[in-house]
Amino acid sequence: METASSTSNKPSTLLVIIAFVIVYIVWGSTYFFIQMAVQGFPPMLMGAMRFFTAGVLLLAWCYFKGDKLWVMKDIITSGISGLLMLFVATGIVIWTERTLPSAMVAIMVSANPIWFVLLDKVNWKTNFKSRTTIAGLILGFAGVILLFGEAISKSLAGAISYAQLNGLLLLLAGPIAWSVGSLYSKKRGSDAPARVNTSWQMIIAGLAFIPAGLFNHEFQSFHFAQVPAQSWFAIAYLILFGSIAAFSAYVWLLKVRPATEVSTHSYVNPVIAVLLGTLFANENISGLQILGLFIILVSVLLVNMVKYGKFTLILSHLGKVLRNSKLKRYLSTAQNTGMCVNQS
């Protein structure tokens, strides 16, 4: 398996930065566009169209590039991870956005990195040695409980429906499925390019949405002519940017960077989603929900603090060097100034 530490051909720093920017910004916007898409498409049909179309387009590109497409081991690995990450996790997001604001869905999904740590059994010994990691886990679940407490109290008061409350419960399973799929994809590894694995993940997930749509009776009364233009625009955006660009970048990052580092997209995604939802969809986010988001993001920072240890030390060392450099320049300037005064 090729990892960031084992490969001799390290990826370009610029490419890594670009991939992170795409995952951070584009995925943050997908919550807004998913809700726009489900206003015209049934949820499971939308998932099938999005992922199958994106997968076929990307696989065609892989064929043009001369990649090996029919390696059964890679197809099986991609299929399992794709079903977990796209059909289950993203399917839950699509389903719940029929009744929940996109910003609220993004806030609930922001707990994703917590599940990465809990489910990454290989690194338990390292992760649970850290007090900050344990504190982050406790704080993160406190944030989730805070959000659920508000939802339950509103439900009892009749302010939100049971469908919305059930959607919140479903959103607990989404991040778990995503984390399991991501860790499985990373640990199984593949010699194939990330674009090939991404293609099969999306194609297999897209196919899985079809029987789900049949089970939900979505094909009986649906007519393409009734879909508004904004829903067509939204699904085109989700196919080209949300799936092909962002998901490809995410899968590639999993191959070259640590999974916990890649999962930090959860810091930025909900913030982008909240901004888009409140500014353009007139969604109302309560102060308690913002507090819950803040608590969850702080918990994610604490959970990953150990991973940032080396980076913190580098910044600290760099700061000392800069301070010493400034001090030397100051002393040198003072000395030169003093010599000039004495000479005059």
C-alpha positions in Angstrom: 0.0 0.0 0.0 1.2 3.4 -0.9 1.2 5.9 2.0 2.6 9.3 2.6 5.4 7.9 4.6 6.3 4.8 2.5 6.3 6.3 -0.9 9.5 7.6 -2.4 7.6 9.8 -4.8 6.0 12.3 -2.4 3.1 14.2 -3.9 3.6 17.9 -4.7 2.8 20.2 -1.8 0.8 22.4 -4.2 -1.3 19.5 -5.4 -2.0 18.5 -1.8 -3.1 22.1 -0.9 -5.3 22.4 -4.0 -6.9 19.0 -3.2 -7.7 20.2 0.4 -9.1 23.5 -0.9 -11.4 21.6 -3.2 -12.6 19.2 -0.5 -13.0 22.0 2.0 -15.0 24.5 -0.1 -16.8 22.4 -2.7 -18.0 19.8 -0.2 -19.2 22.5 2.1 -21.4 23.8 -0.7 -22.9 20.4 -1.6 -25.3 20.4 1.3 -26.9 23.6 -0.2 -27.0 22.1 -3.7 -28.4 18.7 -2.5 -31.3 20.5 -1.0 -31.8 22.4 -4.2 -31.7 19.1 -6.2 -34.2 17.2 -4.0 -36.8 20.0 -4.7 -37.1 18.5 -8.2 -35.8 15.0 -8.0 -36.8 12.1 -5.6 -33.9 11.5 -3.2 -32.9 8.0 -4.3 -33.2 8.8 -8.0 -31.1 11.9 -7.5 -28.4 9.8 -5.8 -28.5 7.3 -8.6 -28.2 9.9 -11.3 -25.5 11.9 -9.5 -23.1 9.0 -8.7 -23.7 6.7 -11.7 -23.3 9.6 -14.2 -20.2 10.9 -12.4 -18.7 7.4 -12.2 -19.2 6.6 -15.9 -17.7 10.0 -17.0 -14.7 9.5 -14.7 -14.3 5.9 -15.8 -14.3 7.0 -19.5 -11.5 9.4 -18.6 -9.6 6.6 -16.9 -9.9 4.5 -20.1 -8.7 7.4 -22.2 -5.6 7.7 -19.8 -4.9 4.0 -20.3 -5.6 2.9 -16.8 -6.3 -0.7 -15.9 -10.0 -0.8 -15.2 -11.0 -4.4 -14.6 -8.8 -5.4 -11.6 -11.4 -7.4 -9.5 -9.6 -6.8 -6.2 -9.7 -3.1 -6.7 -13.4 -3.2 -7.9 -14.4 -5.1 -4.8 -12.6 -2.8 -2.4 -14.0 0.3 -4.2 -17.5 -1.2 -4.2 -17.5 -1.9 -0.4 -16.1 1.6 0.5 -18.4 3.2 -2.1 -21.5 1.6 -0.7 -20.6 2.7 2.9 -19.5 6.3 2.0 -21.8 7.2 -0.8 -24.9 4.9 -0.7 -25.2 4.8 3.1 -23.6 8.0 4.4 -24.4 10.4 1.6 -27.7 8.7 1.0 -28.7 9.5 4.6 -27.7 13.2 3.9 -29.8 13.3 0.7 -32.8 11.6 2.5 -32.7 13.9 5.5 -32.4 17.1 3.5 -36.0 16.6 2.4 -37.1 17.7 5.8 -34.1 19.3 7.6 -32.3 22.5 6.7 -29.0 21.9 4.9 -27.1 23.8 7.5 -28.4 21.6 10.3 -27.5 18.5 8.4 -23.9 19.8 7.9 -23.6 20.6 11.6 -24.6 17.1 12.6 -22.1 15.6 10.1 -19.3 17.8 11.5 -18.7 15.1 14.2 -17.2 12.9 11.5 -13.6 13.0 12.8 -14.6 11.8 16.2 -15.8 8.6 14.7 -12.5 8.3 12.7 -10.6 8.2 16.0 -13.0 5.8 17.7 -13.1 3.4 14.8 -9.4 3.5 13.9 -8.4 0.5 16.0 -4.9 0.3 14.7 -4.1 3.7 16.2 -6.1 3.3 19.5 -2.9 3.0 21.6 -1.5 6.2 20.2 -4.8 8.2 20.1 -6.0 7.3 23.6 -2.7 8.1 25.3 -3.6 11.8 24.8 -5.7 13.6 27.3 -6.7 16.1 24.7 -8.0 13.4 22.4 -10.2 11.9 25.3 -11.4 15.4 26.2 -12.2 16.1 22.6 -14.3 12.9 22.3 -16.2 13.8 25.4 -16.8 17.4 24.3 -17.8 16.3 20.8 -20.5 13.9 22.1 -21.7 16.7 24.5 -22.2 18.9 21.4 -24.2 16.3 19.7 -26.3 15.7 22.8 -26.9 19.5 23.0 -28.2 19.5 19.5 -30.4 16.5 20.2 -31.7 18.0 23.4 -32.9 21.0 21.6 -34.5 18.9 18.8 -36.3 16.6 21.3 -37.6 19.6 23.3 -38.9 21.2 20.1 -40.4 17.9 19.0 -42.3 17.6 22.3 -43.5 21.2 21.9 -44.6 20.5 18.4 -42.1 22.9 16.8 -40.5 20.1 14.6 -42.1 17.0 13.2 -41.2 13.4 14.0 -39.9 13.1 10.4 -37.3 15.7 11.3 -36.4 14.1 14.6 -36.0 10.7 12.8 -33.8 12.5 10.3 -31.5 13.7 13.1 -31.3 10.1 14.4 -30.4 8.8 11.0 -27.6 11.4 10.8 -25.9 9.6 13.7 -25.4 6.6 11.4 -24.1 8.6 8.4 -20.7 9.7 9.9 -20.1 6.2 11.2 -20.6 4.7 7.8 -18.4 7.3 6.2 -15.6 6.7 8.7 -15.8 3.0 8.2 -15.7 3.3 4.5 -12.8 5.8 4.5 -10.7 3.7 6.9 -11.5 0.5 4.9 -10.4 2.3 1.6 -7.2 3.5 3.2 -6.2 0.2 4.9 -7.0 -2.1 2.0 -5.0 0.1 -0.4 -4.7 -0.2 -4.2 -2.1 0.1 -6.9 -4.6 1.7 -9.2 -4.8 5.5 -9.6 -7.3 7.2 -7.2 -9.5 8.2 -10.2 -10.1 4.5 -11.0 -11.1 3.7 -7.5 -13.3 6.7 -7.3 -15.0 5.7 -10.6 -16.0 2.3 -9.3 -17.1 3.7 -5.9 -19.5 6.0 -7.6 -20.8 3.6 -10.2 -21.5 0.8 -7.6 -23.1 3.3 -5.2 -25.2 4.8 -8.1 -26.4 1.3 -9.0 -27.4 0.7 -5.4 -29.6 3.8 -5.3 -31.8 2.3 -8.1 -33.4 -0.5 -6.1 -33.7 1.9 -3.2 -35.7 4.2 -5.4 -37.9 1.3 -6.6 -38.5 0.4 -2.9 -39.5 4.0 -2.2 -41.9 4.0 -5.3 -40.0 7.0 -6.8 -40.3 6.0 -10.5 -44.1 5.7 -10.7 -45.1 9.4 -10.7 -41.8 11.1 -11.6 -41.5 13.0 -14.9 -38.3 14.7 -16.1 -40.3 17.5 -17.7 -41.5 18.6 -14.2 -38.0 19.1 -12.9 -37.3 22.9 -12.4 -34.2 24.4 -14.0 -32.5 25.1 -10.6 -32.7 21.3 -9.7 -31.0 20.5 -13.1 -28.3 23.0 -12.3 -27.9 21.6 -8.8 -27.4 18.0 -10.0 -25.0 19.1 -12.7 -22.9 20.9 -10.0 -23.1 17.8 -7.8 -21.9 15.6 -10.6 -19.0 17.7 -11.9 -17.8 19.4 -8.7 -19.2 17.5 -5.7 -18.5 14.0 -7.1 -15.8 14.1 -9.8 -13.7 16.9 -8.5 -14.2 16.8 -4.7 -14.6 13.1 -4.1 -11.6 12.3 -6.4 -9.5 14.8 -4.4 -10.7 13.2 -1.2 -9.8 9.6 -2.3 -6.4 10.8 -3.5 -5.7 12.6 -0.2 -6.6 9.4 1.7 -3.7 7.7 -0.3 -1.1 10.3 0.4 -2.1 11.9 3.8 -3.2 10.5 7.2 -6.9 9.8 7.4 -7.3 12.0 10.5 -5.7 14.9 8.7 -8.0 14.4 5.6 -11.0 14.3 7.9 -10.3 17.9 8.9 -12.6 18.9 6.1 -15.3 18.7 8.8 -13.9 22.0 10.2 -14.7 24.0 7.1 -17.7 22.1 5.4 -20.3 23.0 8.0 -19.2 26.6 8.1 -19.6 26.9 4.3 -23.0 25.1 4.5 -24.3 27.3 7.3 -23.3 30.5 5.4 -24.9 29.3 2.1 -28.0 28.1 3.9 -28.6 31.2 5.9 -27.6 33.7 3.1 -29.3 32.1 0.1 -31.9 29.6 1.4 -33.2 31.7 4.3 -32.6 28.9 6.7 -33.0 29.8 10.4 -30.2 28.5 12.6 -30.6 29.0 16.4 -28.0 30.3 18.7 -28.0 26.9 20.4 -27.2 25.2 17.1 -24.3 27.6 16.5 -23.1 26.8 20.0 -23.4 23.1 19.2 -21.4 23.5 16.0 -18.7 25.5 17.9 -18.4 22.8 20.6 -18.1 20.0 18.0 -15.5 21.9 16.0 -13.4 22.6 19.2 -13.8 18.9 20.0 -12.5 17.9 16.6 -9.5 20.2 17.1 -8.7 18.6 20.4 -9.1 15.1 18.9 -6.6 15.9 16.2 -4.2 17.9 18.5 -1.7 15.0 18.7 -1.5 14.9 14.9 -0.7 18.6 14.9 2.1 18.2 17.5 5.0 18.3 15.0 3.4 21.2 13.1 3.1 23.1 16.4 6.7 22.5 17.3 7.8 23.7 13.8 5.8 26.9 14.2 7.2 27.4 17.7 10.8 26.9 16.5 10.1 29.2 13.5 8.7 31.9 15.9 11.9 31.7 18.0 14.1 32.0 15.0 12.1 35.0 13.8 12.2 36.7 17.2 16.0 36.1 17.5 16.5 37.4 14.0 14.5 40.6 14.8 16.4 41.0 18.0 19.7 40.7 16.2 18.6 43.2 13.6 17.5 45.6 16.4 20.7 45.3 18.3 22.7 45.8 15.1 20.6 48.9 14.1 21.0 50.3 17.6 24.7 49.7 17.6 25.1 51.4 14.1 22.9 54.3 15.2 25.0 54.8 18.3 28.3 54.8 16.3 26.8 57.4 13.9 25.9 59.7 16.9 29.4 59.3 18.4 31.0 60.2 15.1 29.0 63.3 14.7 
